[in-house]
Amino acid sequence: MVKEIKIEDFDYNLPDGRIPRHPLSQRDACRLLVAKPGKVAEHLHFTDLPAMLPADAMLVCNDTRVINARMTFRKATGSRIEVFLLEPIDPADYVLTFQRRGHCVWNCLVGNLKRWKEGELSLEIHPGGSDGPVTLKARRLHPTEGNANAVEFTWDNPGVTFASVVEAAGFIPIPPYLKRESEESDTTDYQTVYADAKGSVAAPTAGLHFTPEVFAALSHRGVEVRKLTLHVGAGTFQPVKSENIGGHPMHTETFTVTRAVLADLIRHKEEGKPLVAVGTTSVRTLESLPYIGRAIMRGEENLHVSQWEAYDGESAGIDTIHALEAITAYLDGRGEESLSASTAIMIAPGFKWRMVDVMVTNFHQPQSTLLLLVSSFLGEENGEPRWRTIYEEALERDYRFLSYGDACLFFKG
């Protein structure tokens, strides 16, 4: 049973020196490890990616944009309180909350919470487009799920949107394993060149390597490029603390896929052409779609993929194309141009892959759910998990790991 998988089987020794604190100055200059079933790994550079993809492939990337989710307030006593934006509560829609003027409520993590039992915190900011300083206030409302809290934000200039407030008040929330504070360079470095839809608290880091030149080469080769949006949550860094993965609660993330992209996915699957996902966030979105389609066909109102439903007895019978067509029919019936849904899908060995054939990704942390996903995708060779052989070779060859590290191109095992 998949729930009985032991997370210790996905451990490996990752020296701290293999985790770069900053990216290379040229995004696409990083190395690229290419792994195909039954073949020796190739060691190239990211600029070689277009030539390594089938000419009839479709490449799908996540256009989410990382927000300045870390805000630091100081009480009159001098206590430092950090408020970390997780997801919007009122309004719950990302687009609407960033357009909001004067007031909104977010689900937040609060650092030094014991020093903020009551009262308002305030911070003077200078948003772009405002005539002068703006006072931002934060008030803790009540605890929410886990160790988070609902926090109400108000500001005294009704002409300023919350998007401008966040831009002026916050900092880019770089991963904790970088072991440093956010720097001005992260504002650019920790965004993909195609980042558009605001909402993530972590970057879809496999996309950080792409440049306009790489996209031009993909176009020249005939590779179609499509975009979707999944807002990456802080749960992506949550370690698996349970002995078996069945005891680990997966985080929920929201995603959006347009009807036009869904139509292209259906066409591509019908023609049997390879689908390339950029990063684990694109993978999670694409592989969640058949289960959303199943929910629609069942008449369910809640368009959410739960953690373990991909492993239930009925999942094997899902017709992927019919499920995707059910989503487009659902949208057509409502006159909507995009699907908005959420997923807590767990992808681990034993998962049935339905959508993705090729994956662009980075090297992931030991004992992480992302490594479980990669292991499932790569499968085994000669009775051994392919991921371990690949990672060991990467360590021997001095590859750089995690967010600002090197890249991989994996073909499904």
PyMOL commands that set and color helices and strands:
alter all, ss='L'
color gray80, all
select helices_A, chain A and resi 2-4+7-10+16-18+27-29+46-52+94-99+113-115+162-169+176-178+186-189+205-209+212-221+234-237+245-247+259-270+279-297+309-311+315-317+320-334+369-378+386-396
alter helices_A, ss='H'
color red, helices_A
select strands_A, chain A and resi 31-35+42-45+58-62+64-66+70-74+80-90+103-111+120-125+134-143+149-155+170-171+197-200+224-230+253-258+275-278+304-305+338-343+358-362+380-381+384-385+407-411
alter strands_A, ss='S'
color yellow, strands_A
deselect
rebuild
show_as cartoon
